[in-house]
Amino acid sequence: MSTLQVTFNGRNYTFPPGTTVRIGRSSENDIVVNDPTVSRRHGQLSWEPAGWVWHNAGQSPTFLAGQPVAQFSVGQVVDIRLASPEGPTLRLAADVGLGQRGPRGTEFAAGVGRTNVAGQPQVGQPQAGQAVGHAAAGPAAAAAPHDQPGYPAQPGYQAQPGGYPAGPGYQAGPGYPAGPGYAAGAGYPGAGGPAIPAQPGIPLSQLDMGSFFEILIPVKSWLHDRGWRQGIRLLIIPYALLPLAFLGLFANSSHLSTPGWAYSLYIAPLWLLTFWYLIRPPVIGKLEAAVAVFVIVWTLIWLRVVTIFINDHFANPHNILGSLVIGYNEESTKAIPVLIAAIFVLKVRKQKLDPRTWFLMGTVAGLTFGVVEQSVYTPAAIVGIHSAQAPQVAVADTLLFAFRVFVDGFQHAVWAGVSGFFIGMAVNYRRRRVPLLLLGISIPAILHALNDYTLASFQTVWIGVLIQALSLLLFLGYTLSASSIERRVRRNPNFRGQSIMMERFTQPEQAPSP
């Protein structure tokens, strides 16, 4: 029997024969690879009559020796990379059992130097024309004691005099010594003769130029490569072209908010990708995409109709009460569409989504709010840059423009994401629904109010920097512990109701009564 050992990220895993080992990005796998390019269920290792076999299960490819593979037998030590030739590395090792030992105690990895039943070389098998570390024939080879016990016949092998199999990848080399480290083939010195000199190279002019460029610029191979299906590669194309496209589309615009819109719409998706990577919601499908669209539309409408009106008539960032009005008003604007969507999915679709999904939807609302807000403030910064009489004034207005464009959406998304997480918890656990909602809105609203108050009332931005640092640490803390918080709440009798994970982790007789 053969025990499988998997090494990833400095950690060793051991699995006995008969086990099915699942590997991928999802937390449900036996080995979790936390990388966005890896499929949620990337592949699995299963015990079969031929030994341990890797099967690719996701859309992202697996690479062995730089080549994509879908299935292969695991030898003694195999290094594979997930998603790309430079992706996360896993080392697979199968302990060789009885009946797999070669002559003189040497061990042969599965899949090397043999063919399968169909006659096709397996992964790792030497191909025709490659040298192997023993001579297959010749006088010296015949003299070697090849008929050692324990060297079983394998499928696809043909016995030859001396006990070595004939197969693809073995070359006969008369006059070459049999022994470890010597390969049969041209270019190696024999026991009684000099090394064969290297053949002179063929001039470039005599080569087939079509083949030459096809090898060096393999366009056909690129077009059929599955790596194009990876989202990261596809995102690079529009993000390389969008700045020039914006320049062509909006260069003649007379609206001062146009540069802010162009830059913000360019930056906001990058922030969203970052938030997705940090939060790691379990699933993003058609339902979640529809919810995101609803959140964006609601935020745009509510902000124009309600939020700006309340701020204009009741808010004042120069006193703490007026700042609290701003904080609660703007954070409610971002939280309300997330709450409405969560209730709709629960009551109408009869689904309880993971709180991390609503965490991400909160950041969508925050980014939307920030993009719209910057469009209100950036025209003043542009006018200030244009009319500045002193260089330091122009510099300050330029930095203000950059802050609004690059950071405003991120800032609002950090606060709104915390609210979204608490909304997800409140929807899934009905007994503490109201306290969870109040806490989820109050934490970001108070931080928001303190940020606006200190920026308006003090002649320094460093207090605001401290508040922003606190907000960011809070956000990152929830990205790290969202799943563990949900598990602890699920097991706590003070929280009534079930989460989407309840049935998976709790036995029916242990579940709380409704």
C-alpha positions as CSV (number, residue, x, y, z in Angstrom):
1,M,0.0,0.0,0.0
2,S,1.2,3.6,-0.7
3,T,0.7,6.5,1.6
4,L,0.4,10.0,0.0
5,Q,2.2,13.0,1.3
6,V,1.4,16.5,0.1
7,T,3.5,19.5,1.0
8,F,2.0,23.0,0.5
9,N,3.1,26.3,2.0
10,G,5.5,24.7,4.4
11,R,2.9,22.3,5.8
12,N,2.8,18.5,5.3
13,Y,-0.3,16.5,4.9
14,T,-0.5,12.6,5.0
15,F,-3.3,10.5,3.5
16,P,-3.7,6.7,3.6
17,P,-4.7,4.7,0.6
18,G,-8.4,4.7,-0.2
19,T,-8.7,8.4,0.6
20,T,-10.0,11.0,-1.8
21,V,-8.1,14.3,-1.3
22,R,-9.7,17.4,-2.6
23,I,-7.6,20.5,-3.3
24,G,-8.8,24.0,-4.1
25,R,-9.7,27.5,-3.0
26,S,-12.9,26.6,-1.1
27,S,-12.6,26.1,2.7
28,E,-14.4,22.7,2.2
29,N,-11.4,21.1,0.6
30,D,-8.9,18.9,2.4
31,I,-6.1,21.2,1.3
32,V,-7.1,24.9,1.0
33,V,-5.0,26.9,-1.5
34,N,-5.8,30.6,-0.8
35,D,-5.2,32.1,-4.2
36,P,-7.7,33.8,-6.4
37,T,-6.4,32.1,-9.6
38,V,-7.0,28.7,-8.2
39,S,-10.5,27.1,-8.8
40,R,-12.8,26.6,-5.8
41,R,-12.4,22.8,-6.4
42,H,-9.3,22.7,-8.4
43,G,-8.4,19.0,-8.4
44,Q,-8.5,15.8,-6.4
45,L,-6.1,12.9,-5.7
46,S,-7.7,9.5,-5.6
47,W,-6.4,6.0,-4.9
48,E,-6.8,3.7,-7.9
49,P,-5.4,0.2,-8.8
50,A,-2.5,1.9,-10.5
51,G,-1.8,4.0,-7.4
52,W,-2.4,7.7,-6.6
53,V,-3.9,9.6,-9.6
54,W,-4.4,13.4,-9.9
55,H,-7.6,14.5,-11.7
56,N,-8.2,18.2,-12.6
57,A,-11.7,19.2,-11.4
58,G,-11.9,23.0,-12.0
59,Q,-11.6,25.4,-14.9
60,S,-8.1,26.5,-13.9
61,P,-5.4,24.2,-15.3
62,T,-2.7,22.3,-13.5
63,F,0.9,22.3,-14.7
64,L,3.5,19.6,-14.4
65,A,7.0,20.3,-15.7
66,G,5.6,23.5,-17.2
67,Q,2.9,21.7,-19.3
68,P,-0.8,21.7,-18.5
69,V,-2.1,18.3,-17.5
70,A,-5.6,17.0,-16.7
71,Q,-4.7,13.6,-15.2
72,F,-1.5,11.8,-14.2
73,S,-0.2,9.1,-11.9
74,V,1.8,10.3,-8.9
75,G,5.4,9.1,-8.6
76,Q,7.7,9.2,-5.6
77,V,8.1,13.0,-5.8
78,V,6.1,15.2,-8.1
79,D,6.0,19.0,-8.1
80,I,2.9,20.6,-9.6
81,R,1.8,24.2,-10.0
82,L,-1.9,25.3,-9.9
83,A,-3.5,27.8,-12.3
84,S,-0.3,28.8,-14.1
85,P,3.3,27.7,-14.5
86,E,4.2,30.3,-11.8
87,G,1.2,29.5,-9.6
88,P,1.1,27.9,-6.1
89,T,3.3,24.8,-5.8
90,L,2.3,21.5,-4.3
91,R,4.7,18.6,-3.8
92,L,3.2,15.2,-4.1
93,A,5.0,12.1,-2.8
94,A,3.8,8.5,-2.8
95,D,5.6,5.9,-0.7
96,V,6.5,3.0,-2.9
97,G,5.2,-0.3,-1.6
98,L,6.1,-4.0,-2.2
99,G,6.3,-5.0,-5.8
100,Q,7.5,-1.5,-7.0
101,R,11.2,-1.9,-6.3
102,G,13.7,-2.1,-9.1
103,P,17.0,-3.9,-9.3
104,R,19.5,-3.4,-6.5
105,G,16.8,-1.8,-4.4
106,T,16.3,1.2,-6.6
107,E,12.7,2.5,-6.8
108,F,10.9,3.6,-9.9
109,A,8.3,6.4,-9.9
110,A,4.9,5.6,-11.3
111,G,4.4,7.0,-14.8
112,V,8.2,7.0,-15.7
113,G,9.6,4.8,-18.4
114,R,6.4,2.8,-19.2
115,T,3.3,3.0,-21.3
116,N,-0.3,2.7,-20.4
117,V,-2.6,0.0,-21.8
118,A,-3.5,2.2,-24.8
119,G,0.2,2.5,-25.6
120,Q,0.4,6.2,-24.9
121,P,3.2,7.5,-22.8
122,Q,2.2,8.7,-19.3
123,V,3.1,12.0,-17.8
124,G,6.8,11.9,-16.7
125,Q,7.6,9.1,-19.2
126,P,10.8,9.6,-21.3
127,Q,9.9,10.2,-24.9
128,A,11.5,8.6,-27.9
129,G,15.0,10.0,-28.4
130,Q,15.6,10.9,-24.8
131,A,18.4,9.3,-22.8
132,V,17.8,7.2,-19.8
133,G,20.3,6.5,-17.0
134,H,21.1,2.9,-18.1
135,A,22.3,1.3,-21.4
136,A,19.7,-1.0,-23.0
137,A,22.0,-3.2,-25.0
138,G,25.5,-3.9,-26.0
139,P,28.2,-6.2,-24.7
140,A,28.8,-4.3,-21.5
141,A,25.1,-4.2,-20.8
142,A,24.8,-7.9,-21.2
143,A,27.5,-8.5,-18.6
144,A,25.6,-6.6,-16.0
145,P,23.6,-8.6,-13.4
146,H,20.2,-7.3,-14.5
147,D,18.1,-10.3,-13.4
148,Q,17.6,-9.2,-9.8
149,P,14.6,-10.5,-7.9
150,G,11.7,-8.2,-7.1
151,Y,11.6,-6.5,-10.6
152,P,8.1,-7.3,-11.7
153,A,6.7,-7.2,-15.1
154,Q,4.7,-4.0,-15.7
155,P,1.9,-3.4,-18.2
156,G,3.5,-2.2,-21.5
157,Y,6.9,-3.7,-20.8
158,Q,8.6,-6.3,-23.0
159,A,11.2,-8.4,-21.5
160,Q,14.6,-8.2,-23.2
161,P,17.8,-10.2,-22.6
162,G,19.4,-8.8,-19.5
163,G,16.1,-8.0,-17.8
164,Y,15.6,-4.4,-19.0
165,P,12.4,-3.4,-20.7
166,A,12.2,-2.1,-24.2
167,G,10.0,0.9,-24.7
168,P,9.9,4.6,-25.8
169,G,12.8,6.6,-24.5
170,Y,15.3,3.7,-24.4
171,Q,18.2,3.9,-26.9
172,A,20.7,1.2,-27.6
173,G,24.3,2.4,-27.7
174,P,27.0,-0.2,-28.6
175,G,30.2,0.3,-26.8
176,Y,28.8,2.3,-23.9
177,P,29.2,1.1,-20.4
178,A,26.3,-0.1,-18.4
179,G,26.2,1.5,-15.0
180,P,24.5,4.2,-13.0
181,G,24.8,7.7,-14.4
182,Y,25.6,6.7,-18.0
183,A,22.9,7.2,-20.6
184,A,22.7,5.3,-23.9
185,G,22.9,7.7,-26.7
186,A,25.1,10.0,-28.7
187,G,27.3,12.5,-26.9
188,Y,28.4,10.4,-24.0
189,P,31.8,8.8,-23.8
190,G,32.1,5.0,-23.9
191,A,34.2,2.8,-21.7
192,G,36.9,2.4,-24.3
193,G,36.6,5.3,-26.7
194,P,36.6,9.1,-26.8
195,A,33.5,11.2,-26.5
196,I,31.5,11.7,-29.7
197,P,32.1,15.3,-30.8
198,A,29.3,17.8,-31.0
199,Q,27.9,18.2,-34.5
200,P,28.2,21.7,-36.1
201,G,25.1,23.8,-35.9
202,I,22.9,24.4,-39.0
203,P,23.1,27.9,-40.3
204,L,20.0,30.0,-39.6
205,S,19.6,30.6,-43.4
206,Q,18.9,26.9,-43.9
207,L,16.2,26.6,-41.3
208,D,12.5,26.7,-42.2
209,M,11.7,30.3,-41.2
210,G,8.0,29.5,-40.8
211,S,8.8,26.9,-38.1
212,F,11.4,29.2,-36.6
213,F,8.9,32.0,-35.9
214,E,6.1,29.5,-35.0
215,I,8.3,28.2,-32.2
216,L,9.4,31.6,-30.9
217,I,6.0,33.4,-31.4
218,P,3.4,30.6,-31.0
219,V,0.2,32.6,-31.7
220,K,-1.8,29.4,-32.5
221,S,-0.8,27.9,-29.2
222,W,-1.7,31.1,-27.4
223,L,-5.2,31.2,-28.9
224,H,-6.0,27.7,-27.7
225,D,-4.5,28.1,-24.2
226,R,-7.0,27.7,-21.4
227,G,-5.1,30.3,-19.4
228,W,-7.1,33.0,-21.3
229,R,-10.1,32.0,-19.3
230,Q,-8.6,33.3,-16.1
231,G,-10.2,36.6,-15.1
232,I,-6.9,38.3,-14.1
233,R,-5.5,38.0,-17.6
234,L,-8.7,39.3,-19.2
235,L,-8.8,42.3,-16.8
236,I,-5.4,43.4,-17.8
237,I,-6.5,44.1,-21.4
238,P,-9.3,46.7,-20.6
239,Y,-7.2,48.3,-17.8
240,A,-4.3,48.8,-20.2
241,L,-6.7,50.4,-22.9
242,L,-9.2,52.3,-20.8
243,P,-7.0,55.4,-20.0
244,L,-6.4,56.0,-23.8
245,A,-10.1,55.3,-24.5
246,F,-11.2,57.8,-21.8
247,L,-8.8,60.4,-23.3
248,G,-10.3,59.9,-26.7
249,L,-13.9,60.0,-25.5
250,F,-13.8,62.8,-22.9
251,A,-10.9,65.1,-24.1
252,N,-13.3,67.6,-25.4
253,S,-15.8,67.5,-22.6
254,S,-16.6,70.8,-20.9
255,H,-17.8,69.3,-17.6
256,L,-15.3,69.6,-14.8
257,S,-16.6,66.4,-13.2
258,T,-15.6,64.3,-16.2
259,P,-12.0,63.6,-15.1
260,G,-13.2,62.5,-11.7
261,W,-15.8,60.1,-13.2
262,A,-13.2,58.7,-15.6
263,Y,-10.6,58.1,-13.0
264,S,-13.1,56.8,-10.4
265,L,-14.7,54.3,-12.7
266,Y,-11.2,53.1,-13.6
267,I,-10.1,52.7,-9.9
268,A,-13.3,51.4,-8.3
269,P,-13.3,47.9,-10.0
270,L,-9.7,47.5,-8.8
271,W,-10.8,48.2,-5.2
272,L,-13.7,45.8,-5.6
273,L,-11.3,43.1,-6.8
274,T,-9.2,43.8,-3.7
275,F,-12.2,43.5,-1.4
276,W,-13.3,40.3,-3.0
277,Y,-9.8,38.8,-2.4
278,L,-9.8,39.9,1.2
279,I,-13.4,38.9,2.1
280,R,-13.6,35.7,0.0
281,P,-17.4,35.2,-0.2
282,P,-18.2,31.5,-0.9
283,V,-20.1,32.0,-4.2
284,I,-20.5,34.8,-6.7
285,G,-23.1,33.8,-9.2
286,K,-26.1,35.3,-11.1
287,L,-28.0,36.0,-7.9
288,E,-25.1,37.9,-6.3
289,A,-24.5,39.8,-9.5
290,A,-28.2,40.9,-9.6
291,V,-28.0,42.0,-6.0
292,A,-24.9,44.1,-6.7
293,V,-26.7,45.8,-9.6
294,F,-29.7,46.5,-7.3
295,V,-27.4,47.9,-4.6
296,I,-25.7,50.3,-7.1
297,V,-29.0,51.6,-8.6
298,W,-30.6,52.1,-5.2
299,T,-27.5,53.9,-3.8
300,L,-27.4,56.3,-6.8
301,I,-31.1,57.2,-6.5
302,W,-31.3,57.5,-2.7
303,L,-28.1,59.6,-2.5
304,R,-29.5,62.1,-5.0
305,V,-33.0,62.3,-3.6
306,V,-32.6,61.9,0.2
307,T,-29.0,61.9,1.4
308,I,-27.9,65.2,-0.1
309,F,-31.2,66.9,1.1
310,I,-30.6,65.8,4.7
311,N,-26.9,66.9,4.6
312,D,-27.8,70.3,3.2
313,H,-30.5,71.0,5.8
314,F,-29.4,69.3,9.0
315,A,-25.7,68.5,8.9
316,N,-22.8,70.5,10.1
317,P,-19.3,69.0,10.2
318,H,-18.0,71.8,12.5
319,N,-19.8,70.4,15.6
320,I,-20.1,66.8,16.8
321,L,-23.9,66.5,16.6
322,G,-23.9,67.8,13.0
323,S,-21.1,65.3,12.2
324,L,-23.2,62.5,13.6
325,V,-26.0,63.5,11.3
326,I,-23.7,63.1,8.4
327,G,-22.3,59.8,9.7
328,Y,-25.7,58.1,10.3
329,N,-27.2,59.7,7.1
330,E,-24.5,58.5,4.7
331,E,-24.0,55.1,6.3
332,S,-27.7,54.4,6.3
333,T,-27.7,55.3,2.6
334,K,-25.2,52.5,2.0
335,A,-26.8,50.0,4.4
336,I,-30.4,50.3,3.4
337,P,-30.1,48.7,-0.1
338,V,-28.0,45.8,1.3
339,L,-30.7,45.2,4.0
340,I,-33.5,45.3,1.5
341,A,-31.7,42.9,-0.8
342,A,-31.0,40.5,2.1
343,I,-34.6,40.5,3.3
344,F,-35.8,39.9,-0.3
345,V,-33.5,36.9,-0.8
346,L,-34.5,35.5,2.5
347,K,-38.3,35.9,2.2
348,V,-38.8,35.6,-1.5
349,R,-36.0,33.3,-2.7
350,K,-35.9,31.4,0.6
351,Q,-32.2,31.6,0.7
352,K,-29.8,32.5,3.5
353,L,-26.5,33.8,2.0
354,D,-23.3,33.7,3.9
355,P,-22.6,37.0,5.9
356,R,-19.4,37.4,3.8
357,T,-21.6,37.8,0.7
358,W,-23.3,40.8,2.3
359,F,-20.0,42.0,3.6
360,L,-18.9,42.3,-0.1
361,M,-22.2,43.9,-1.1
362,G,-21.6,46.6,1.5
363,T,-18.3,47.5,-0.2
364,V,-20.2,47.7,-3.5
365,A,-22.6,50.3,-2.0
366,G,-19.6,52.2,-0.4
367,L,-17.7,52.3,-3.7
368,T,-20.8,53.6,-5.5
369,F,-21.3,56.3,-2.9
370,G,-17.7,57.4,-3.1
371,V,-17.7,57.6,-6.9
372,V,-20.7,59.8,-6.8
373,E,-19.4,61.9,-4.0
374,Q,-16.1,62.6,-5.7
375,S,-18.0,63.9,-8.8
376,V,-19.4,66.6,-6.5
377,Y,-16.1,67.7,-5.0
378,T,-13.5,67.3,-7.8
379,P,-14.7,70.3,-10.0
380,A,-13.8,72.7,-7.1
381,A,-10.3,71.1,-6.9
382,I,-9.8,71.5,-10.7
383,V,-10.8,75.1,-10.5
384,G,-8.4,75.6,-7.6
385,I,-5.6,74.1,-9.6
386,H,-6.3,76.3,-12.6
387,S,-6.6,79.6,-10.6
388,A,-3.9,79.0,-8.0
389,Q,-1.6,82.0,-7.6
390,A,1.0,80.1,-5.5
391,P,2.5,76.7,-6.2
392,Q,1.7,75.3,-2.8
393,V,-2.0,76.1,-3.4
394,A,-1.9,74.2,-6.7
395,V,-0.1,71.3,-5.0
396,A,-2.7,71.1,-2.2
397,D,-5.7,71.2,-4.7
398,T,-4.0,68.5,-6.8
399,L,-3.6,66.3,-3.8
400,L,-7.2,66.9,-2.9
401,F,-8.3,65.9,-6.4
402,A,-6.2,62.7,-6.1
403,F,-7.6,61.9,-2.7
404,R,-11.2,62.2,-3.9
405,V,-10.6,60.1,-7.0
406,F,-8.4,57.4,-5.7
407,V,-9.4,57.1,-2.0
408,D,-12.9,58.4,-1.5
409,G,-14.6,55.3,-2.7
410,F,-12.3,53.0,-0.8
411,Q,-12.9,55.0,2.4
412,H,-16.7,54.7,2.1
413,A,-16.4,51.0,1.1
414,V,-14.5,50.2,4.3
415,W,-17.2,51.6,6.5
416,A,-20.1,50.2,4.5
417,G,-18.5,46.7,4.4
418,V,-18.6,46.5,8.2
419,S,-22.3,47.4,8.0
420,G,-22.9,44.7,5.3
421,F,-21.4,42.0,7.5
422,F,-23.6,42.9,10.4
423,I,-26.6,43.0,8.1
424,G,-25.8,39.5,7.0
425,M,-25.6,38.3,10.6
426,A,-28.9,40.0,11.5
427,V,-30.7,38.4,8.6
428,N,-29.5,34.9,9.4
429,Y,-30.0,35.1,13.2
430,R,-33.4,36.6,13.9
431,R,-33.3,36.7,17.7
432,R,-30.6,39.4,17.9
433,R,-31.6,41.1,14.6
434,V,-32.3,44.6,15.9
435,P,-29.2,44.9,18.1
436,L,-27.0,43.5,15.3
437,L,-28.4,46.1,12.8
438,L,-28.0,49.0,15.2
439,L,-24.4,48.0,16.0
440,G,-23.6,47.4,12.4
441,I,-24.7,50.9,11.4
442,S,-23.5,52.7,14.5
443,I,-19.8,51.5,14.4
444,P,-19.1,53.0,10.9
445,A,-21.4,56.0,11.4
446,I,-19.5,57.1,14.5
447,L,-16.1,56.6,12.8
448,H,-17.4,58.5,9.8
449,A,-18.6,61.4,12.0
450,L,-15.3,61.6,13.9
451,N,-13.5,61.7,10.6
452,D,-15.5,64.6,9.2
453,Y,-15.5,66.5,12.4
454,T,-11.7,66.3,12.9
455,L,-11.0,67.3,9.3
456,A,-13.3,70.3,9.5
457,S,-12.4,71.5,13.0
458,F,-8.7,71.0,13.3
459,Q,-5.8,72.4,11.2
460,T,-4.2,69.0,10.8
461,V,-5.0,65.8,9.0
462,W,-3.1,63.6,11.3
463,I,-6.1,63.0,13.6
464,G,-8.0,61.9,10.5
465,V,-5.2,59.6,9.6
466,L,-5.5,57.9,13.0
467,I,-9.3,57.5,12.6
468,Q,-8.8,56.1,9.1
469,A,-6.2,53.6,10.4
470,L,-8.6,52.5,13.1
471,S,-11.3,52.0,10.5
472,L,-9.0,50.0,8.2
473,L,-7.8,47.8,11.0
474,L,-11.5,47.1,12.0
475,F,-12.3,46.2,8.4
476,L,-9.4,44.0,8.0
477,G,-10.1,42.3,11.3
478,Y,-13.6,41.4,10.1
479,T,-12.2,40.0,6.8
480,L,-9.9,37.7,8.9
481,S,-12.5,36.5,11.4
482,A,-15.9,36.7,9.6
483,S,-16.2,32.9,9.3
484,S,-15.1,32.2,12.9
485,I,-17.5,34.9,14.2
486,E,-20.4,33.3,12.2
487,R,-19.5,29.8,13.6
488,R,-19.4,31.1,17.2
489,V,-22.7,32.9,16.8
490,R,-24.3,29.8,15.3
491,R,-23.3,27.7,18.4
492,N,-24.3,30.3,20.9
493,P,-27.9,29.8,22.3
494,N,-28.3,33.6,22.7
495,F,-28.6,33.8,18.9
496,R,-31.8,32.2,17.6
497,G,-32.2,31.1,14.0
498,Q,-30.0,29.2,11.5
499,S,-27.3,30.1,9.1
500,I,-26.7,28.5,5.7
501,M,-24.0,26.5,7.3
502,M,-26.2,25.2,10.2
503,E,-27.2,21.9,8.6
504,R,-23.6,21.1,7.6
505,F,-21.9,21.5,10.9
506,T,-24.6,20.6,13.4
507,Q,-26.4,17.3,13.9
508,P,-30.2,17.4,13.7
509,E,-30.7,16.5,17.3
510,Q,-28.2,19.2,18.4
511,A,-29.9,22.0,16.4
512,P,-31.8,24.6,18.4
513,S,-35.5,24.3,18.2
514,P,-37.2,27.0,16.1
